Amino acid sequence: MISLAVGLAEKQLLDGTASPTTINHFLKLATVREQREQEKLRLETKLLEARTEQIGSQAKSEAMYKEAIEAFRQYSGHGTSEEDYDD
């Protein structure tokens, strides 16, 4: 759908029949400001993806620490936390 619209706009630009709105739209896309805004959006997306990955990694680390602490408790003879609650 988008490619059809872009194709039509390109045809209109080449034919000289494009509306001023269409011309302004494509001129705006070519500006340095627009390119910087697009780059900013790409970088913000990467940052959000990295933060999401970090949160997932942190959750995995916390789970591993809990498992390790529980294993140390069992090895030291203190039993499991479930056994502690049965008393």
N, C-alpha and C positions, 0 to 999 in steps of 0.2 A: 504494500500500500504506500509506504513512504517512498520507496524507489520510484513508483509511478508518479507521485507528486513532484519529486525532484526532477524526474525526466521531463515532465510537462513544463516545469519552470525553466529548465534548461532550453527546451524547444522555444518557449516564449521569449526567452532572453536572446536567443540566436535570431529569431524572426523579427525582433523589435516590437513584439506585442505584449511584453510583460508589463504588468501594472506597476505603478510606483511602489506599492507595498512590497511586491515580490523583489523588485530591484533593491529596495532598502534592506530587506531581510538578508539578502546575500552579501550586500556591501557590509552590513554589520558583522556577519560571520567572518569577514576577512580582516577585521580590525585587530590590532594588537591587544586591545582591552578584552575583546571576546576570547582571543586565544589564551590570555592569562586567566580569565575566569574559568575556561574549560580545564586548563592545567590545574588550577586550584581545586576544582571539583574532583579531578582524578586523584590528586594527592590526599584530599579529605577522605575519599573512598578508601584509598590504601591505608590511611591511618585508622579508620574505623574497622577495617578488616584485621589489621594488626592487633588492635585492642581486643577485638572479639577472640582472636586466636590466643592472646595472652590470658584472657579470662578463662578460656577452656583449659589452657595449660596449667593455670593456677589451681583450678578445681581438681585436675588430675593429680597435681603435686600434693594437695591437701589430702586427697583420698589415699595416696601412697603413704604419706606420713602417718595417717590414722592406722593403716594396716601395719606399718612397721612398729608403731607404739604398742598395738595390740599383740603383735608377735613377741616383742620384748617382754611384755607382761606375762605371756604364757610361758616363755622360756625361763623367766625368773621365778616361776612357781606361784605367781599371783593369780593365775587362772584368767578366764575371760571376763569381760565386763558383765556378761549375762549371769555368770556364776556369782558375781559380787552382789547382784540385785536379788538373788534367790535367798540370801541369808535372812 
